Amino acid sequence: MKFSNMRLSVSILYLFISLVSGGQNSKFGTYYDQRKSLFELLPDTKNEIIFLGNSITDGSEWSELIQNPKAKNRGISGDTSEGVLFRLYQVTRVQPAKVFLLIGINDLSKNISPDTVYVNICTIVSTIRTKSPKTKVYVQSILPVNNTFKSFASHTSRTPQVKDLNERLKNICPKLGATYVDLFNELRNPNDDLLNPMYTNDGLHLLGEGYKAWVKVIQRYL
């Protein structure tokens, strides 16, 4: 599917309506609302490095991990690409130096089509580039998953969709003025396309070694 300007415009319109409504929307869950309300109150600082995403981002102590106090964790467990769009103004208002985005696996687990996820991620990137033009945007590939752990089956059965979506994101990033970061191939098991067992204990989320491998990949961009 080619990127559709019309669908992008619809997504941006939805985002605008959401922002005008005042930013309260329990459809994304209580934890989402808790985290979003906290992000609303945290002070904005110059040259922030924002890590934006779901539980996989949420689970790290980014400022300590990359040894940089400018790193800010804006991950919310359970979040989707739609959820990120709804709270994206909290990112663009800061005019951050860099944004590292990782989102999509929860969408796929909910049977949201890869086409919709793709359009939403493109909209996220385009909105950041428009609202905060000096911000460098890094679209990180959706991570590999591993169904041998028998946990999070609705997530870990999505390897074909993950690979297809990652390929499409890789191809569109240069056109959007973003940098694609391939985490998938770095964190997968060398013998297959599953998340390396040394990096996880449930097939979806990361252990410390997984975050260490992640940082090794993005070190060049920090």
C-alpha positions in Angstrom: 0.0 0.0 0.0 1.3 3.4 -0.9 1.2 6.1 1.7 -2.0 8.0 1.3 -2.1 11.7 1.8 -5.9 11.5 2.3 -5.7 9.0 5.1 -2.9 11.0 6.6 -5.1 14.1 6.6 -7.9 12.1 8.3 -5.5 10.9 11.0 -4.2 14.4 11.6 -7.8 15.7 11.8 -8.5 13.1 14.4 -5.5 14.2 16.3 -6.6 17.8 16.2 -10.1 17.0 17.4 -8.6 14.9 20.2 -6.4 17.8 21.3 -9.2 20.3 21.2 -11.3 18.0 23.4 -8.9 18.6 26.3 -6.7 15.5 26.4 -8.9 13.3 28.7 -9.9 10.0 27.1 -10.3 6.9 29.2 -10.6 4.7 26.1 -6.9 4.0 26.4 -7.1 2.7 30.0 -6.4 3.8 33.5 -2.6 3.3 33.4 -2.5 5.3 30.2 -4.4 8.1 31.9 -2.1 8.0 34.9 1.1 8.2 32.9 -0.3 10.9 30.5 -1.4 13.0 33.4 2.1 12.8 34.9 3.7 13.7 31.6 1.5 16.7 31.5 2.9 18.0 34.7 6.6 17.2 34.3 8.8 20.3 33.5 9.9 20.8 29.9 13.6 21.2 29.5 15.9 22.0 26.5 17.4 19.4 24.2 15.4 16.5 25.6 15.9 13.0 24.1 12.5 11.4 24.2 11.9 7.7 24.2 8.3 7.3 23.0 6.3 4.1 22.9 4.7 1.3 24.8 5.7 -1.1 27.7 8.9 -2.0 26.0 10.0 1.6 26.2 8.3 2.1 29.5 10.3 -0.7 31.1 13.7 1.0 30.8 15.5 3.6 32.9 16.7 5.6 29.9 18.6 8.4 31.6 20.7 5.9 33.5 21.0 3.4 30.7 22.4 5.9 28.2 24.1 8.0 31.0 22.4 11.2 29.9 20.0 13.2 32.2 18.3 14.7 29.1 16.8 11.3 28.3 13.1 11.2 29.1 10.9 8.1 29.2 7.6 8.7 27.5 6.6 5.0 27.3 3.2 3.8 28.4 2.5 0.1 28.9 -0.2 -1.1 26.6 0.0 1.9 24.3 -0.9 1.8 20.6 -0.1 4.1 17.7 -3.5 5.8 18.2 -2.6 6.4 21.8 0.7 8.0 20.9 -1.1 10.2 18.4 -3.6 11.3 21.1 -0.8 12.4 23.4 1.8 13.6 20.9 1.3 17.3 21.7 3.1 16.5 25.0 6.2 15.7 22.9 6.0 18.4 20.2 5.5 21.2 22.7 8.9 20.5 24.2 10.6 20.9 20.8 13.0 18.0 21.8 16.3 17.4 20.2 15.5 13.8 19.4 12.6 11.4 19.5 13.1 7.6 19.5 9.8 6.0 18.5 8.9 2.4 19.0 5.2 1.4 18.6 3.0 -1.1 16.9 3.1 -4.5 18.5 0.0 -3.8 20.7 -1.9 -2.6 17.6 -1.2 -5.9 15.9 -2.1 -7.9 18.9 -5.6 -6.2 18.8 -6.0 -7.2 15.1 -5.5 -3.6 14.0 -4.4 -3.8 10.4 -0.8 -3.2 9.5 -2.1 -0.6 7.0 -3.6 1.4 9.9 -0.5 1.0 12.0 1.6 2.2 9.1 -0.5 5.3 8.5 -0.5 6.1 12.2 3.2 5.9 12.5 3.7 8.0 9.4 1.3 10.5 10.9 3.3 10.6 14.2 6.5 11.3 12.3 4.9 13.9 10.0 3.4 15.7 13.0 6.6 15.8 14.9 8.5 17.1 11.8 5.8 19.8 11.3 5.3 20.9 14.9 9.0 20.6 15.9 11.0 20.8 12.7 14.4 20.8 14.4 13.7 17.5 16.1 15.5 14.5 14.8 13.1 11.6 14.6 14.2 7.9 14.8 11.7 5.3 13.9 12.8 2.1 15.6 11.7 -1.2 14.1 9.1 -3.2 16.0 11.1 -5.7 18.0 11.1 -9.4 17.2 8.8 -11.6 19.4 9.2 -15.2 20.6 6.2 -17.5 20.8 8.1 -20.4 22.4 7.6 -18.8 25.8 3.8 -19.4 25.6 3.0 -16.0 26.9 1.3 -13.0 25.2 0.2 -15.3 22.4 -1.8 -12.5 20.7 1.5 -10.5 20.4 4.1 -13.2 19.8 2.2 -14.8 16.9 2.7 -11.6 14.8 6.2 -12.2 13.3 5.1 -12.1 9.6 3.2 -8.8 10.2 6.1 -7.3 12.2 8.5 -8.1 9.4 6.3 -6.7 6.7 5.5 -3.5 8.7 9.2 -2.9 9.5 10.1 -3.2 5.8 7.5 -0.6 4.9 8.7 1.7 7.6 12.3 1.3 6.5 11.3 2.4 2.9 9.1 5.4 3.9 11.4 6.9 6.6 13.7 8.8 4.1 10.7 10.4 2.5 9.4 11.5 5.9 12.7 13.0 7.0 13.2 10.4 9.6 15.9 7.8 10.3 15.0 4.1 10.4 16.7 2.1 13.2 16.8 -1.6 12.7 16.4 -3.2 16.2 14.7 -6.3 14.8 17.8 -7.9 13.2 20.0 -7.0 16.2 17.7 -8.6 18.8 16.5 -11.6 16.9 17.9 -15.1 17.5 20.7 -15.7 14.9 19.0 -19.0 13.8 15.5 -17.6 13.1 13.4 -14.4 13.3 12.4 -14.8 17.0 13.4 -12.6 19.8 16.7 -13.9 21.2 15.9 -15.9 24.4 18.8 -14.3 26.1 17.0 -11.0 25.9 13.6 -11.9 27.2 11.8 -14.1 29.8 8.3 -13.9 28.3 8.8 -13.6 24.5 7.7 -9.9 24.3 9.4 -7.7 27.0 13.1 -7.3 27.5 15.5 -8.3 30.2 18.5 -6.0 31.1 20.7 -7.6 28.4 18.0 -6.8 25.8 18.1 -3.1 26.7 21.9 -3.2 26.7 21.7 -4.6 23.1 19.2 -1.9 22.2 21.4 0.9 23.4 24.4 -0.6 21.5 22.3 -0.1 18.3 21.3 3.5 18.9 24.5 4.6 20.4 25.6 6.2 17.1 22.5 8.4 17.2 22.8 9.6 20.7 
